[in-house]
């Protein structure tokens, strides 16, 4: 019975991905990684409305799973397409299959690598490639900006000059901190296991790891989030301001968690998407 529901769930994911998307095994071209299960769903922007901008999207799931991929991945990708933006939805490796750090950041960095390597194929400007993530995926999107100098691909034999630095970062109701009292403990456990050091805890608290050359950040959350304390975003905003990083922080009163773009679930907080597009224009990406 369990296997039946797993097959049904996977079928629904494929249907939700839509006819316009292309699914690939992320590591198919890397000899030592071919067996790894990470996947990427490619949503090219319409040819008559391609801005050249690309967004690598990381759904949430507490670093345990990516079951929110339909709303925080495929639905987001289709909306980005409607704005002329190319989208690449990453089903990265997670804790429910026994993966922990650095699997997630490896998947994320290679997704950025793939987009830039194939930029001409999709009509993408390689200088306009950003990361977007939801919940734990927001933590991953932020890590991409904060840790781009730590090349997790070199040890896998990928040694070229393709930049791993996103041009902008978009964490939405994100996990940010690994510190006691504010951390989303399930995300911390799946990312770092229960055997992390104080140094690990500090390093992967994004509010403590923002570099001076962090890409511009668009950050949004709601005060009534019952899953990830909104103070995570407040701390990240404070850190970005302290480091003079160009960014926009939108804090809504209501919205909860896991709403993605859904205006029925979160009439107020789902409007982040309109603020995001305005912000892309302000920073000259669109």
Rosetta silent file (secondary structure, phi, psi, omega in degrees, C-alpha in Angstrom):
SEQUENCE: XXXXXXXXXXXXXXXXXXXXXXXXXXXXXXXXXXXXXXXXXXXXXXXXXXXXXXXXXXXXXXXXXXXXXXXXXXXXXXXXXXXXXXXXXXXXXXXXXXXXXXXXXXXXXXXXXXXXXXXXXXXXXXXXXXXXXXXXXXXXXXXXXXXXXXXXXXXXXXXXXXXXXXXXXXXXXXXXXXXXXXXXXXXXXXXXXXXXXXXXXXXXXXXXXXXXXXXXXXXXXXXXXXXXXXXXXXXXXXXXXXXXXXXXXXXXXXXXXXXXXXXXXXXXXXXXXXXXXXXXXXXXXX
SCORE:     score description
SCORE:     0.000 S_00000001
   1 L     0.000  -42.805  179.683    0.000    0.000    0.000 S_00000001
   2 H   -60.399  -40.958 -179.810    2.821    2.401    0.880 S_00000001
   3 H   -65.498  -36.869  179.033    4.443    1.729   -2.477 S_00000001
   4 H   -61.045  -46.438 -178.379    1.140    2.434   -4.257 S_00000001
   5 H   -68.341  -32.295  176.654    0.793    5.852   -2.638 S_00000001
   6 H   -65.580  -42.841  177.435    4.426    6.651   -3.414 S_00000001
   7 H   -63.893  -40.496  179.145    3.838    5.817   -7.084 S_00000001
   8 H   -64.376  -42.110  179.401    0.650    7.891   -7.070 S_00000001
   9 H   -62.111  -44.547  179.739    2.468   10.838   -5.505 S_00000001
  10 H   -64.189  -37.285  177.527    5.244   10.677   -8.100 S_00000001
  11 H   -64.001  -42.688  178.871    2.662   10.516  -10.899 S_00000001
  12 H   -63.580  -36.051  176.933    0.940   13.605   -9.546 S_00000001
  13 H   -62.266  -44.401 -179.614    4.284   15.399   -9.438 S_00000001
  14 H   -62.578  -43.653  179.550    4.906   14.609  -13.081 S_00000001
  15 H   -65.000  -38.633 -179.012    1.423   15.827  -14.054 S_00000001
  16 H   -68.153  -26.194 -178.297    1.854   18.970  -11.978 S_00000001
  17 H   -65.247  -24.608  174.714    5.127   19.728  -13.722 S_00000001
  18 L    85.173  156.303 -176.019    3.151   20.489  -16.882 S_00000001
  19 L   -69.300  -25.800 -173.917    3.740   19.701  -20.500 S_00000001
  20 L   -78.864  -14.600 -176.280    6.008   22.694  -21.074 S_00000001
  21 L   -89.375  158.309  176.700    8.677   21.597  -18.602 S_00000001
  22 E  -121.083  129.933 -179.654   11.578   19.259  -19.181 S_00000001
  23 E  -102.231  133.010  176.041   12.790   16.957  -16.415 S_00000001
  24 E  -132.352  155.885  167.817   16.439   15.940  -16.193 S_00000001
  25 E   -78.402  121.397 -171.565   18.608   14.070  -13.729 S_00000001
  26 L   -56.489  -39.813 -172.269   20.717   16.888  -12.366 S_00000001
  27 L  -100.137   20.237 -172.687   23.965   14.908  -12.189 S_00000001
  28 L   -60.722  -25.662 -176.849   23.580   12.928  -15.411 S_00000001
  29 L  -100.905    6.694 -179.204   26.748   14.377  -16.949 S_00000001
  30 L  -112.650  109.505 -169.198   29.007   13.980  -13.905 S_00000001
  31 H   -51.229  -47.677 -174.866   30.547   10.512  -13.873 S_00000001
  32 H   -77.851   -3.509 -175.466   31.010   10.132  -10.113 S_00000001
  33 H  -122.159    5.113 -173.644   27.502   11.450   -9.389 S_00000001
  34 L   -55.832  -29.923 -176.787   25.331    9.731  -12.008 S_00000001
  35 L   -83.264   -5.776 -176.380   23.545    7.592   -9.412 S_00000001
  36 L   -73.283  142.146 -169.329   22.475   10.582   -7.296 S_00000001
  37 L   -84.924   -2.114 -177.075   18.682   11.165   -7.282 S_00000001
  38 L   -59.554  140.225 -179.828   18.545   14.963   -7.572 S_00000001
  39 E  -127.434  160.673  174.073   16.343   16.190  -10.422 S_00000001
  40 E  -137.380  136.081  178.722   15.688   19.499  -12.130 S_00000001
  41 E  -107.005  121.653 -173.076   12.560   20.643  -13.927 S_00000001
  42 E  -102.541  123.534  178.839   13.272   23.192  -16.645 S_00000001
  43 E  -119.011   90.735  178.367   10.666   25.810  -17.534 S_00000001
  44 L   -67.280  146.043  174.624   11.971   27.997  -20.378 S_00000001
  45 L   -67.967  151.635  176.797   10.368   31.411  -20.728 S_00000001
  46 L   -56.277  138.742 -175.880    8.110   31.837  -23.791 S_00000001
  47 H   -59.797  -31.133 -178.926   10.227   32.719  -26.816 S_00000001
  48 H   -87.053    3.418  179.747    8.146   35.834  -27.493 S_00000001
  49 H  -149.859   51.049 -178.036    8.534   37.028  -23.908 S_00000001
  50 L  -103.004  111.107 -178.618   11.985   35.986  -22.737 S_00000001
  51 L   -78.451  -11.547 -175.170   13.625   38.632  -20.568 S_00000001
  52 L    85.657   -1.967  178.898   16.877   36.650  -20.341 S_00000001
  53 L   -88.100  143.727  177.004   16.450   36.359  -16.568 S_00000001
  54 E  -130.828  143.970  176.633   16.644   32.942  -14.888 S_00000001
  55 E  -128.373  126.236  173.774   15.656   31.808  -11.396 S_00000001
  56 E   -91.884  120.386 -169.736   16.773   28.554   -9.777 S_00000001
  57 E  -108.340  129.605  178.335   13.938   27.548   -7.432 S_00000001
  58 E  -115.856  107.823  176.243   14.304   25.461   -4.270 S_00000001
  59 L   -65.183  164.479  178.942   11.020   24.218   -2.704 S_00000001
  60 L   -90.363 -172.258 -179.216   10.760   23.806    1.042 S_00000001
  61 L   143.128   25.304  175.024   10.316   20.744    3.227 S_00000001
  62 L    61.774   23.601 -174.193   12.499   21.120    6.342 S_00000001
  63 L    58.106   12.456  178.510   15.462   19.676    4.405 S_00000001
  64 L   -97.114  -35.383 -176.250   13.568   16.407    4.976 S_00000001
  65 L  -159.125  177.419  174.483   11.651   16.260    1.683 S_00000001
  66 L  -129.886   42.563 -175.950   10.450   18.468   -1.173 S_00000001
  67 L   -68.797  -14.236  175.560    6.773   17.474   -1.142 S_00000001
  68 L   -83.971   13.340 -172.641    5.783   21.129   -1.516 S_00000001
  69 H   -62.939  -27.836 -179.694    7.318   21.129   -4.971 S_00000001
  70 H   -65.150  -44.130 -177.900    3.951   21.446   -6.738 S_00000001
  71 H   -89.905  -39.525 -176.541    3.138   24.803   -5.099 S_00000001
  72 H   -94.333    4.345  178.804    6.614   26.086   -4.209 S_00000001
  73 H  -128.703  -74.890 -175.021    8.193   24.774   -7.397 S_00000001
  74 H   -64.165  -44.666  179.223    6.026   24.067  -10.431 S_00000001
  75 H   -63.451  -40.206  177.592    3.423   26.721   -9.662 S_00000001
  76 H   -64.881  -42.313 -179.599    6.128   29.293   -9.028 S_00000001
  77 H   -61.618  -42.448  179.835    7.908   28.327  -12.251 S_00000001
  78 H   -64.760  -38.613  177.599    4.753   28.776  -14.309 S_00000001
  79 H   -67.442  -41.437  176.995    4.175   32.198  -12.773 S_00000001
  80 H   -60.000  -41.247  176.146    7.785   33.202  -13.427 S_00000001
  81 H   -57.471  -39.708 -179.786    7.304   32.134  -17.048 S_00000001
  82 H   -64.462  -18.608  177.567    4.295   34.451  -17.262 S_00000001
  83 L   -98.631    8.115  179.747    6.685   37.271  -16.319 S_00000001
  84 L    80.345   19.139 -176.470    9.160   36.279  -19.029 S_00000001
  85 L  -108.626  131.283  175.779   11.524   34.617  -16.556 S_00000001
  86 E   -74.211  139.820 -177.459   13.136   31.210  -17.106 S_00000001
  87 E  -128.167  142.500  179.878   12.725   28.860  -14.140 S_00000001
  88 E  -132.196  105.640 -174.985   14.676   25.805  -12.996 S_00000001
  89 E   -93.180  123.528 -174.517   13.036   23.874  -10.164 S_00000001
  90 E  -104.700  122.329  170.474   15.452   21.695   -8.187 S_00000001
  91 E   -96.127   85.961 -172.361   14.358   18.573   -6.367 S_00000001
  92 L   -79.600  165.894 -179.317   17.488   18.443   -4.252 S_00000001
  93 L   -71.485  144.214 -172.211   18.642   15.608   -2.021 S_00000001
  94 L  -138.325  171.609 -174.585   17.093   15.548    1.456 S_00000001
  95 H   -64.381  -28.959 -178.145   17.221   13.915    4.855 S_00000001
  96 H   -67.868  -13.375  175.564   14.412   11.430    4.283 S_00000001
  97 H  -111.307   16.382  174.073   16.726    9.635    1.858 S_00000001
  98 L    86.274   14.824 -178.768   19.733    9.825    4.160 S_00000001
  99 L  -102.602  142.345  177.345   21.347   12.953    2.721 S_00000001
 100 L  -140.148 -176.717  177.289   22.735   15.832    4.752 S_00000001
 101 L   -53.962  134.612   13.692   25.212   18.661    4.200 S_00000001
 102 L   -99.513   16.665 -175.214   26.945   19.079    1.750 S_00000001
 103 H   -55.751  -43.314 -175.047   24.480   17.245   -0.539 S_00000001
 104 H   -65.566  -46.410 -178.813   22.022   20.149   -0.643 S_00000001
 105 H   -71.911  -29.702  173.196   24.554   22.874   -1.465 S_00000001
 106 H   -61.397  -47.678  179.132   26.208   20.586   -4.041 S_00000001
 107 H   -60.875  -43.028 -177.835   22.859   20.203   -5.806 S_00000001
 108 H   -65.913  -45.827 -179.831   22.210   23.931   -5.587 S_00000001
 109 H   -65.411  -37.465 -179.646   25.618   24.954   -6.886 S_00000001
 110 H   -71.728  -29.790  175.151   25.463   22.488   -9.751 S_00000001
 111 H   -63.441  -43.827  176.151   22.019   23.782  -10.720 S_00000001
 112 H   -62.231  -43.775  177.993   23.491   27.294  -10.998 S_00000001
 113 H   -57.108  -46.381 -179.120   26.423   25.840  -12.924 S_00000001
 114 H   -60.849  -45.899 -177.857   24.031   24.072  -15.322 S_00000001
 115 H   -60.836  -45.276 -179.303   21.994   27.213  -15.980 S_00000001
 116 H   -70.683  -36.962  179.903   25.060   29.288  -16.822 S_00000001
 117 H   -64.049  -32.610 -177.256   26.637   26.485  -18.848 S_00000001
 118 L  -109.029   21.537 -174.860   23.448   26.210  -20.963 S_00000001
 119 H   -56.442  -43.588 -178.211   22.511   29.894  -20.934 S_00000001
 120 H   -63.525  -33.893 -179.138   22.649   30.268  -24.722 S_00000001
 121 H   -61.789  -29.783 -175.489   20.332   27.281  -25.190 S_00000001
 122 H  -111.157    5.813 -178.710   17.571   29.070  -23.284 S_00000001
 123 L    68.114   37.900 -176.305   18.272   32.655  -24.241 S_00000001
 124 L  -102.178  139.329  170.837   19.489   33.479  -20.732 S_00000001
 125 L   -81.655  115.062 -176.356   21.822   36.298  -19.760 S_00000001
 126 L   -63.950   -9.679  176.988   24.406   34.528  -17.537 S_00000001
 127 L   -96.781   11.267  179.011   24.686   37.728  -15.494 S_00000001
 128 L  -133.567   53.316 -178.451   21.006   37.566  -14.561 S_00000001
 129 E  -116.556  116.973 -178.753   20.737   34.222  -12.758 S_00000001
 130 E  -117.594  171.284  175.048   19.211   34.234   -9.279 S_00000001
 131 E  -118.072  143.532  177.846   18.163   31.785   -6.597 S_00000001
 132 E  -136.411  137.512  179.487   14.755   31.615   -4.919 S_00000001
 133 E  -149.111  156.667 -176.692   13.707   29.341   -2.092 S_00000001
 134 E  -120.236  131.596  178.737   10.860   28.685    0.294 S_00000001
 135 L    57.845 -121.285  176.606   11.240   27.715    3.967 S_00000001
 136 H   -61.424  -32.024  175.248   14.290   25.400    4.114 S_00000001
 137 H   -62.953  -28.238  174.935   14.691   26.104    0.406 S_00000001
 138 H   -68.067  -35.421  174.559   15.071   29.756    1.387 S_00000001
 139 H   -64.022  -42.278 -179.647   17.999   28.790    3.578 S_00000001
 140 H   -65.977  -42.860  177.695   19.510   26.937    0.620 S_00000001
 141 H   -60.347  -38.278  179.751   18.969   29.891   -1.720 S_00000001
 142 H   -71.313  -39.956  175.847   20.697   32.136    0.816 S_00000001
 143 H   -56.629  -37.078  179.962   23.603   29.724    1.244 S_00000001
 144 H   -58.289  -39.134  178.397   24.182   29.970   -2.501 S_00000001
 145 H   -76.582  -37.523 -175.389   24.825   33.682   -2.109 S_00000001
 146 H   -78.910  -32.140 -171.758   26.784   33.481    1.123 S_00000001
 147 L  -113.027   21.031 -174.030   28.974   30.471    0.316 S_00000001
 148 L   -62.919  -25.338  178.260   29.609   30.833   -3.423 S_00000001
 149 L   -74.573  -18.168  175.738   33.370   31.088   -2.826 S_00000001
 150 L   -88.494   92.603 -174.235   33.271   27.657   -1.178 S_00000001
 151 L   -78.284  103.058 -179.311   33.177   25.600   -4.340 S_00000001
 152 L   -82.411    0.641 -178.631   31.592   22.293   -3.355 S_00000001
 153 L   -94.260  -23.574 -176.100   31.873   21.043   -6.951 S_00000001
 154 H   -59.524  -39.421 -179.712   35.652   20.918   -7.261 S_00000001
 155 H   -65.761  -15.332  179.330   35.907   17.767   -5.161 S_00000001
 156 H   -95.852    6.516  177.938   33.552   16.127   -7.681 S_00000001
 157 L    90.016    8.251  179.690   35.918   16.851  -10.560 S_00000001
 158 L   -96.546   99.674 -174.207   34.094   19.948  -11.831 S_00000001
 159 L  -128.495   87.602  177.225   36.893   22.451  -12.295 S_00000001
 160 L  -139.229 -173.312 -174.549   36.024   25.285  -14.643 S_00000001
 161 L  -102.697   18.598  178.958   35.540   29.023  -14.500 S_00000001
 162 L   -74.150  125.340 -177.630   31.750   29.123  -14.389 S_00000001
 163 L   -68.129  138.542  176.879   30.666   31.446  -11.581 S_00000001
 164 L  -101.537    4.174 -177.792   28.568   29.922   -8.796 S_00000001
 165 L   -84.985  120.123  175.174   27.526   33.301   -7.426 S_00000001
 166 L   -68.054  153.225  179.630   23.845   34.104   -7.947 S_00000001
 167 L   -85.940  -15.554  172.825   23.082   37.606   -9.174 S_00000001
 168 E  -160.352  158.371 -174.734   20.221   37.943   -6.698 S_00000001
 169 E  -132.648  134.126 -175.152   18.770   35.870   -3.849 S_00000001
 170 E  -130.969   89.678  174.565   15.095   35.485   -2.910 S_00000001
 171 E   -89.273  126.230 -179.773   14.293   33.733    0.408 S_00000001
 172 E  -115.603  129.346 -169.281   10.552   33.489    1.096 S_00000001
 173 L    32.073   58.558 -168.641    9.404   32.651    4.666 S_00000001
 174 L   -84.847  151.329  157.476   12.896   31.188    5.055 S_00000001
 175 L   -69.240  133.016 -179.336   14.698   29.118    7.608 S_00000001
 176 L  -125.409  -52.787 -170.069   17.680   31.331    8.448 S_00000001
 177 L  -100.552  150.173  171.906   19.231   30.501   11.810 S_00000001
 178 L  -108.035    5.466 -176.579   20.586   27.318   13.354 S_00000001
 179 L   -76.261  146.080  177.817   20.861   28.931   16.792 S_00000001
 180 L   -58.096  141.305  176.897   18.987   27.514   19.758 S_00000001
 181 L    92.914  -22.035 -179.909   15.726   29.281   20.503 S_00000001
 182 L  -128.017  -22.543 -176.639   15.142   30.504   16.966 S_00000001
 183 L   -63.227  147.501  166.018   16.161   27.582   14.745 S_00000001
 184 L   -83.293  104.527 -165.874   13.644   25.417   12.941 S_00000001
 185 H   -63.366  -35.739 -179.825   14.904   22.288   14.623 S_00000001
 186 H   -65.440  -40.484  177.395   13.736   19.788   12.008 S_00000001
 187 H   -64.348  -43.235  179.322   15.557   21.679    9.270 S_00000001
 188 H   -61.573  -43.021 -178.745   18.677   21.890   11.411 S_00000001
 189 H   -64.529  -41.539 -178.934   18.565   18.171   12.148 S_00000001
 190 H   -72.989  -31.859  178.812   18.157   17.220    8.487 S_00000001
 191 H   -76.621  -48.058 -169.768   20.868   19.588    7.310 S_00000001
 192 H  -110.625   -1.510 -170.263   23.486   19.009   10.003 S_00000001
 193 L    63.103 -171.805  177.817   22.257   15.792   11.740 S_00000001
 194 L   -90.320    3.879 -174.072   22.292   15.831   15.542 S_00000001
 195 L  -115.308   51.178  178.874   26.087   15.738   15.633 S_00000001
 196 L   -95.305  156.317  178.325   26.968   19.300   14.668 S_00000001
 197 L   -95.091  164.341  173.731   29.654   21.407   16.299 S_00000001
 198 H   -56.771  -34.310  178.719   29.226   24.955   17.651 S_00000001
 199 H   -65.528  -41.057  176.395   31.230   26.065   14.617 S_00000001
 200 H   -62.097  -45.303 -177.486   28.729   24.338   12.293 S_00000001
 201 H   -59.173  -40.589  179.154   25.835   25.898   14.141 S_00000001
 202 H   -72.158  -45.822 -176.442   27.322   29.372   13.679 S_00000001
 203 H   -59.994  -42.260 -175.061   28.400   28.907   10.070 S_00000001
 204 L   -90.723    5.895  165.445   25.001   27.703    8.876 S_00000001
 205 L   -84.051  104.095 -170.476   23.164   30.456   10.735 S_00000001
 206 H   -61.533  -30.238  179.801   22.870   32.703    7.719 S_00000001
 207 H   -66.321  -16.517  178.858   22.492   35.854    9.779 S_00000001
 208 H  -101.770    0.331 -171.042   26.040   35.220   11.051 S_00000001
 209 L  -128.051   21.748 -179.218   27.533   34.345    7.652 S_00000001
 210 L   -79.346  119.096  178.945   26.648   37.191    5.297 S_00000001
 211 L   -80.229  164.923 -179.320   29.755   38.252    3.318 S_00000001
 212 L   -66.556  -22.771  179.812   30.460   41.827    2.256 S_00000001
 213 L  -107.302   29.938  175.173   29.879   40.859   -1.382 S_00000001
 214 L   -57.805  138.046  175.591   26.549   39.106   -0.814 S_00000001
 215 L   -63.589  162.200  175.030   24.271   39.468   -3.872 S_00000001
 216 E   -56.507  145.999 -173.877   21.172   41.683   -3.552 S_00000001
 217 E  -126.934  133.894  167.977   18.423   40.004   -1.509 S_00000001
 218 E  -110.792  123.117 -171.364   14.629   40.119   -1.644 S_00000001
 219 E  -127.766  131.772  179.718   13.209   38.754    1.619 S_00000001
 220 E  -144.926  142.976  175.782    9.571   38.215    2.579 S_00000001
 221 E  -162.401  178.513  179.174    7.664   36.538    5.407 S_00000001
 222 E  -124.742  146.261 -177.459    4.626   36.937    7.669 S_00000001
 223 L   -65.727  -25.626 -176.248    4.488   37.606   11.401 S_00000001
 224 L   -95.128   20.486  178.187    1.972   34.815   11.997 S_00000001
 225 L   -60.901  117.641 -177.062    4.160   32.063   10.531 S_00000001
 226 L   -89.061   -3.306 -174.386    3.479   29.061   12.811 S_00000001
 227 L  -107.218  -56.133  178.051    6.323   26.928   11.457 S_00000001
 228 L  -110.904  119.754 -177.666    9.426   29.082   11.063 S_00000001
 229 L   -56.392  130.157 -177.153    9.659   31.976   13.502 S_00000001
 230 L   -63.316  -17.466  175.885    9.497   35.224   11.579 S_00000001
 231 H   -60.303  -22.425  173.425   12.400   36.448   13.701 S_00000001
 232 H   -54.791  -48.132 -178.991   14.562   34.370   11.353 S_00000001
 233 H   -70.575  -35.645  177.159   13.881   36.935    8.643 S_00000001
 234 H   -60.903  -42.857  179.151   14.233   39.850   11.044 S_00000001
 235 H   -66.044  -39.177  178.160   17.713   38.620   11.976 S_00000001
 236 H   -66.086  -43.535  176.933   18.679   38.206    8.328 S_00000001
 237 H   -57.066  -45.046 -179.464   17.405   41.699    7.525 S_00000001
 238 H   -60.709  -42.590 -179.759   19.465   43.092   10.414 S_00000001
 239 H   -66.218  -41.009  179.317   22.592   41.336    9.159 S_00000001
 240 H   -64.945  -40.276  178.201   22.086   42.549    5.591 S_00000001
 241 H   -65.712  -40.838 -179.444   21.637   46.124    6.799 S_00000001
 242 H   -62.642  -34.682 -179.070   24.749   45.869    8.971 S_00000001
 243 L   -92.894    5.465  178.973   26.783   44.711    5.970 S_00000001
 244 L    58.292   39.228  177.673   25.229   47.334    3.644 S_00000001
 245 L   -86.118  126.609  176.179   23.889   44.677    1.281 S_00000001
 246 L   -58.467  125.847 -178.856   21.264   46.019   -1.147 S_00000001
 247 E  -163.111  165.892  174.489   18.037   44.307   -0.194 S_00000001
 248 E  -132.172  130.570  178.853   14.318   44.636    0.373 S_00000001
 249 E  -116.693  118.979  178.792   12.507   43.119    3.345 S_00000001
 250 E  -112.056  115.284 -177.989    8.732   42.785    3.155 S_00000001
 251 E  -113.696  114.977 -178.812    7.108   41.753    6.440 S_00000001
 252 E   -96.302  155.564  178.109    3.382   40.976    6.316 S_00000001
 253 L   -74.322  -41.155 -176.045    1.047   40.729    9.283 S_00000001
 254 L  -130.998  156.070  179.226   -0.699   37.564    8.070 S_00000001
 255 L   160.736  -32.965 -178.960    0.034   34.683    5.736 S_00000001
 256 L    76.591 -135.600 -174.539    1.215   31.740    7.774 S_00000001
 257 L  -145.385  146.433  172.995    3.619   29.345    6.105 S_00000001
 258 L    81.148   15.939 -174.734    3.792   27.325    2.906 S_00000001
 259 L   -83.360  -16.683  179.655    1.489   29.499    0.828 S_00000001
 260 L    59.491 -112.597  178.467    3.854   29.987   -2.099 S_00000001
 261 L  -110.208    1.903 -166.869    1.925   32.274   -4.474 S_00000001
 262 L   -72.441  108.916 -178.924   -1.571   31.291   -3.391 S_00000001
 263 L   -73.457  -20.046  177.038   -3.717   34.381   -2.843 S_00000001
 264 L   -73.438  -38.619  179.867   -6.593   32.262   -1.512 S_00000001
 265 L   -76.653  -41.863 -175.760   -4.466   30.889    1.310 S_00000001
 266 L  -135.691   79.939 -176.058   -2.597   34.121    2.024 S_00000001
 267 L   -55.606  -34.782 -178.990   -4.359   37.129    0.503 S_00000001
 268 L   -86.500  -56.467 -171.667   -1.827   39.552    1.989 S_00000001
 269 H   -68.325  -26.502 -179.443    1.504   37.709    2.074 S_00000001
 270 H   -67.129  -12.558  179.275    1.165   36.168   -1.391 S_00000001
 271 H   -73.146   -1.175  175.824    1.537   39.682   -2.815 S_00000001
 272 H   -54.453  -30.324 -175.420    5.276   39.329   -2.294 S_00000001
 273 H   -64.386  -34.270  177.974    5.435   38.231   -5.934 S_00000001
 274 H   -73.191  -38.607  176.320    4.404   41.662   -7.185 S_00000001
 275 H   -64.823  -35.549  179.050    6.899   43.367   -4.891 S_00000001
 276 H   -62.662  -46.015 -179.683    9.552   40.978   -6.163 S_00000001
 277 H   -63.723  -41.302  177.451    8.990   41.957   -9.793 S_00000001
 278 H   -61.517  -39.939 -179.874    9.136   45.658   -8.900 S_00000001
 279 H   -65.919  -40.856  177.299   12.366   45.020   -7.022 S_00000001
 280 H   -58.548  -35.641  177.320   13.941   43.218   -9.987 S_00000001
 281 H   -70.880  -38.070  179.883   13.264   46.337  -12.023 S_00000001
 282 H   -63.563  -35.980 -178.287   14.748   48.552   -9.308 S_00000001
 283 L   -94.123   10.650  173.247   18.024   46.599   -9.300 S_00000001
 284 L    68.005   25.481  171.628   18.132   46.586  -13.121 S_00000001
 285 L   -83.483  -42.117  173.421   17.707   42.831  -13.541 S_00000001
 286 L  -101.641    0.000    0.000   14.414   43.336  -15.395 S_00000001
